[in-house]
Amino acid sequence: MSIRFTAKVRRGVVALTVAVGLAVGVAGCSGGGGDDKKPHGSAPAPEAGDSGPSTQEGQSDKPLAELKGSDGLVLQIDSAQRDSGGFVTVNGSLRNDGAKSLVVPSAVSGNETEIIRNGRSLGGATLVDPQGKKRYYVLRDTEGRPLTTTGFSALKAGDNLAVFMQFPAPPANTTEVEFQMPTFSAATIKISG
């Protein structure tokens, strides 16, 4: 009896999280109606010698972290925002600083069967709360799909893909967590909001 109740509660929490995530996503996308096929966003290209990231509205010019991956892949984390719905949304970009096209390693999807079944994603990402000694995994919707960027496989040299991941929020007094992604270096990031 308690297993069914727990499963129903879990599905309800995931459904609520998906609804809130979609509402936040729609609100975040209401600013421009740009071409979704552009790989570099709508910010102007950096000047020669300026390696500053392209910023999105409401984000600072300096990223929270840059994680180095294999063969020139770089995961830049621009923000980690705590939302009132009880989750943290991490936004950033995945870029290929290498000289040739790269297939994004399948390990970034993680090793959970339910996530892998839904295709390539950033479902392997985790947040680690060193104070609370707890690890937070990417949230999933009721169909088991990870609440993160999906549907990518390769990046051409110089390409930049905007990415996001949503996690359960650690306690309010936790403001710093370690962000981990398979095949990338780890980094401590600050949660705002």
Disulfide bonds with the S-S distance in Angstrom:
none
